[in-house]
């Protein structure tokens, strides 16, 4: 490629409201300062010519989970028009959290998860606290935490999600989250970029359809050797020759006291650059390398 690289930093349409991605202007400005022609673009803007860009970098497409089929179809089209990061195949694989089962099959420690598609009989725990959430979701939307034996509210939640076409996930609530938080290990360009830790998102009694703070009490974190090893095992278990430019591995402490994967974020993970400004040059360098 010759000349100035054109980069679309892909986000969501805030529709006149305050944009929630604090890192978006920072990243766009840093890419421009590095010599790129970078612009923030909404993924669902029908007027965008994706072929006019050398790279479309998915960042804060935070409304995708309610429109997963539409979004994955866009990723396929965009990936044919230009270089897309992460690639459409990675997006498709990661858009459905049934990937947790595939990681478990690859001997990656994950939070035990059961899935109930629309029409499946719902089997809820009676002896432990548990979480119900959609298999396609983000930011704790449609997620709730229930005490052992609570059924009626969880059944109503599952019925609502099934009616809207979502597959329901049921997981034990791991109390290690309350004690140790949830650790997010961020990778970019194949290397550990930085890590953060946040407090518990799901408070007891909070309705599933209530707005939630996605990253409470967020602060920098120095990952342990065990956490880094689990994160690297999860990334090594990706299908085929998938090589994501960026990834976030969210870890919690399991019942055995060891880290396990809560989620593997390969589509639009928040990079928390506002918390780790020293990481901005590394992100810019990896993005420019991906263009070439």
ZIWOPE-V576125 format. One line per field, one symbol per residue. psi: psi as a letter, one per 40 degrees, with the letter a starting at -180 (. if undefined). Layout:
psi: ???
//
This chain:
psi: hiahhhhhhhaihefeihhehdeddddddddddeeigiihhhdeheehgdeeidhhhhcggeeddefddddddddddddddihhhiiddddddeeheedddddddefhhihhhihhiheihhhiieeiiihhiiehiifehfiihiihehdddddddddddddeeihhhhiihheddddeahhhhhihfeihdiiiiiihdhihehideihihdgifhiiihiidddddddddddeeiibfhgidiihhhiihideeiiihdihhecfhhefdddgdeedddddddddddd.
//
